[in-house]
Amino acid sequence: MSLNLPFSGLRVLDISQGIAGPYCTQILWQQGAHVIKVEPPEGDWGRNVGVVRGQHSALSISYNAGKQGLCLDARSVVGKDLLRRLALQADVVVQNFRPGVAQRLGVGYDDLAEVKPQLIYVSISGYGADGPYAQAPASDSVMQADTGLMFANQDTDGNPRRIGLLLADISTALYAAQQLAAALYQRLSTGSGTHLEISLFEACAALQINDMAAFTLASGRPVGAVSAPNGVFPTANGQLSVLALNDDQFARLCRALDRPDWPSDPRFQTNEKRMAARDYLHKEIALQLAQAPSEVWVARLQQYDVLHAPVRDYASVAAHPQTAHLDMLQTIEQPGVGTLRLPGLPGIKGRQAMQPAPAIGQHTIAILSEAGLDSNEISELLNSAVVKQADTAEVTEPA
């Protein structure tokens, strides 16, 4: 690991599960932090959802890559004491339990900050620490519905749709990582830590600031596309996203499509008028693009500098010429899974190369030794099942 990374030397205790907390800490890891991932004996629940292979899921690999894995049962008094001991050795603690759970485990912010006031502590929850929904169960789909994101993503018949991405969780992780970095910067001048409380509800709403403003300006109507033409159109062998955001872009699209009469047509002379004539424009463009393969249209649209892109699957993204140019995908040899090519943080500088995600308890003994426990203490904890060390088979099981 390069010593020049932004968070080199930063010690992070990640006691979160799922996506929002783990991705936040994985971002810190990519920037050089040492991250200890604490899991109960059954593992992070994220290991068992989505596409699963063995002990891992796509989710658990993506958001825990590179971390050190500790298996700890915090239901016992000994387990709680050990968790607290590790938390007080950390610079940053991240948890995403429902409000009150961390306190019952002995690792709430107030208890820890009394001993270590410079601690940066991040609490991620569904709806916040208090209020009428504080204890309500929350998930990405719940948040997409409850914050208006499904409303914003209506189909042409007005049916609300879930975005096919864990966007509420991911956005919360990104906001948490940004606020955590700001808190670390502030600590440099004040010497004091802080308690960051971030909810999926707030994060998912913050993503939609423009849509909420547009909703008000449009007197409560769903807004959808902001320009016309703006859509996905079938070609003879695929699909293309094609759009024009202003008059100049519309004129270039007209030249690419050999429609010289459109720019002077009174129906299309402003974006507002084109929005009113959107159905006609989309029908005409769809009929025209269906007559030739995507490659023909891409070349033509590129010639006139028109906003467009083919609709790609992830294999096609991996083969994109710009993907190779940016060195965007990194290779991970994940034990029990095989070879994966995954993107890291945008921008190749300021990040370390991706590494495999840990098995449950893969680094338990090493972590406890580094924390100052002697071999007798570690043996006692292992024998009493307070902690678990993954065996070789769990780490190296073939795909």
Protein Blocks (a to p, Z undefined) as FASTA:
>chain_A
ZZkbfkgoiacddfbehjlmmmmmmmmmmnopacdddddfkopfklmgcjdehjbcfklm
mmmgoiacddddfkbmklmmmmmmmmmmpmbdcdfbdehjlmmnopafklmmmmmmmbcc
ddddfkojbdjklmpccdfklmmmmnommmmmccfkopacddfbdfklmmmmmmmmmmmm
mmmmmmmmnopacdddddfklmmmmmmmmmmmmmmmnnopafbjabdcddddddfkbccd
dddfbfklmmmmmmmnopaklmmpmklmpfklmmmmmmmmmmmmmmmmmmpcfklmmmmm
mmnopacdddddfklmmmpmklmmnomaccdddehibpcdddddehjehpacddddddeh
klmmmmmmmnopafklmmmmmmnomaccddfklmmocZZ
